[in-house]
Amino acid sequence: MKKFSSVLTKLLLLIVVVGIAAVVVVNYSFIFSKTVIGEALKVERVIEPQAIIGSQITPAQVFSYAVAIRDEKSGGIFTSSSEDRQWAV
């Protein structure tokens, strides 16, 4: 009986840990997101229009962009692009 109780406790602990890990994985981008308020230093196209002619570029790449923002609080510069899908409004 004592062995059954120990196995049951370990099984429940494993279920709880797997459940917490699943919640973190599903909501990773929300949990570890950061709000940046500041000045947009530079916005550029990722692919120049001249590179589009004669190459195999997807429509997503044609309309892609990169952004650099200086945070008002820390003064750090945060960058991202539409290709890495890290920006949310």
C-alpha positions as a LaTeX table, in Angstrom:
\begin{tabular}{lrrr}
\hline
Residue & $x$ (\AA) & $y$ (\AA) & $z$ (\AA) \\
\hline
Met1 & 0.00 & 0.00 & 0.00 \\
Lys2 & 2.85 & 2.37 & 0.84 \\
Lys3 & 4.49 & 1.66 & $-2.53$ \\
Phe4 & 1.22 & 2.36 & $-4.37$ \\
Ser5 & 0.88 & 5.70 & $-2.54$ \\
Ser6 & 4.44 & 6.65 & $-3.50$ \\
Val7 & 3.84 & 5.77 & $-7.16$ \\
Leu8 & 0.56 & 7.71 & $-7.17$ \\
Thr9 & 2.26 & 10.77 & $-5.66$ \\
Lys10 & 5.04 & 10.66 & $-8.26$ \\
Leu11 & 2.50 & 10.24 & $-11.07$ \\
Leu12 & 0.46 & 13.24 & $-9.88$ \\
Leu13 & 3.64 & 15.32 & $-9.56$ \\
Leu14 & 4.63 & 14.35 & $-13.09$ \\
Ile15 & 1.19 & 15.32 & $-14.42$ \\
Val16 & 1.39 & 18.72 & $-12.70$ \\
Val17 & 4.90 & 19.39 & $-14.07$ \\
Val18 & 3.89 & 18.37 & $-17.60$ \\
Gly19 & 0.77 & 20.55 & $-17.32$ \\
Ile20 & 2.79 & 23.59 & $-16.24$ \\
Ala21 & 5.32 & 22.97 & $-19.03$ \\
Ala22 & 2.50 & 22.73 & $-21.58$ \\
Val23 & 0.99 & 26.03 & $-20.42$ \\
Val24 & 4.39 & 27.75 & $-20.67$ \\
Val25 & 5.06 & 26.36 & $-24.16$ \\
Val26 & 1.62 & 27.33 & $-25.49$ \\
Asn27 & 1.77 & 30.85 & $-24.00$ \\
Tyr28 & 5.54 & 31.41 & $-24.40$ \\
Ser29 & 5.28 & 34.56 & $-26.50$ \\
Phe30 & 2.78 & 36.13 & $-24.08$ \\
Ile31 & 4.58 & 35.17 & $-20.87$ \\
Phe32 & 8.00 & 36.40 & $-22.01$ \\
Ser33 & 6.80 & 39.40 & $-24.02$ \\
Lys34 & 8.08 & 42.89 & $-23.33$ \\
Thr35 & 6.40 & 46.22 & $-23.94$ \\
Val36 & 8.74 & 48.78 & $-25.48$ \\
Ile37 & 7.74 & 52.44 & $-25.56$ \\
Gly38 & 10.09 & 54.79 & $-27.32$ \\
Glu39 & 11.30 & 56.40 & $-30.49$ \\
Ala40 & 11.42 & 54.42 & $-33.74$ \\
Leu41 & 14.99 & 55.00 & $-34.87$ \\
Lys42 & 14.80 & 53.31 & $-38.23$ \\
Val43 & 12.35 & 51.34 & $-40.35$ \\
Glu44 & 13.72 & 49.60 & $-43.42$ \\
Arg45 & 12.69 & 47.07 & $-46.00$ \\
Val46 & 14.32 & 43.70 & $-45.48$ \\
Ile47 & 14.66 & 43.09 & $-49.22$ \\
Glu48 & 15.47 & 45.93 & $-51.58$ \\
Pro49 & 13.23 & 46.28 & $-54.67$ \\
Gln50 & 16.23 & 45.69 & $-56.96$ \\
Ala51 & 16.72 & 42.21 & $-55.46$ \\
Ile52 & 13.17 & 41.17 & $-56.37$ \\
Ile53 & 13.73 & 41.09 & $-60.15$ \\
Gly54 & 14.77 & 37.65 & $-61.37$ \\
Ser55 & 14.78 & 35.86 & $-58.02$ \\
Gln56 & 12.48 & 33.47 & $-56.17$ \\
Ile57 & 11.08 & 35.71 & $-53.42$ \\
Thr58 & 7.82 & 35.01 & $-51.63$ \\
Pro59 & 5.12 & 37.69 & $-51.27$ \\
Ala60 & 5.78 & 37.78 & $-47.51$ \\
Gln61 & 9.39 & 38.75 & $-48.18$ \\
Val62 & 8.37 & 41.48 & $-50.62$ \\
Phe63 & 6.33 & 43.28 & $-47.95$ \\
Ser64 & 8.69 & 42.57 & $-45.02$ \\
Tyr65 & 10.27 & 45.26 & $-42.85$ \\
Ala66 & 12.73 & 45.71 & $-40.00$ \\
Val67 & 12.31 & 48.10 & $-37.06$ \\
Ala68 & 14.72 & 49.55 & $-34.48$ \\
Ile69 & 13.20 & 51.23 & $-31.39$ \\
Arg70 & 15.04 & 52.96 & $-28.54$ \\
Asp71 & 13.33 & 52.28 & $-25.21$ \\
Glu72 & 12.53 & 55.42 & $-23.18$ \\
Lys73 & 13.16 & 53.76 & $-19.81$ \\
Ser74 & 16.36 & 51.79 & $-20.34$ \\
Gly75 & 17.77 & 53.50 & $-23.42$ \\
Gly76 & 18.32 & 50.08 & $-25.00$ \\
Ile77 & 17.68 & 49.51 & $-28.68$ \\
Phe78 & 15.29 & 46.71 & $-29.60$ \\
Thr79 & 15.14 & 45.38 & $-33.14$ \\
Ser80 & 12.87 & 42.99 & $-34.94$ \\
Ser81 & 11.47 & 42.26 & $-38.36$ \\
Ser82 & 8.27 & 40.96 & $-39.83$ \\
Glu83 & 10.16 & 37.84 & $-40.90$ \\
Asp84 & 10.90 & 36.62 & $-37.34$ \\
Arg85 & 7.23 & 37.22 & $-36.34$ \\
Gln86 & 8.04 & 38.70 & $-32.94$ \\
Trp87 & 6.07 & 41.93 & $-33.20$ \\
Ala88 & 2.54 & 42.19 & $-31.92$ \\
Val89 & 0.29 & 45.21 & $-31.51$ \\
\hline
\end{tabular}
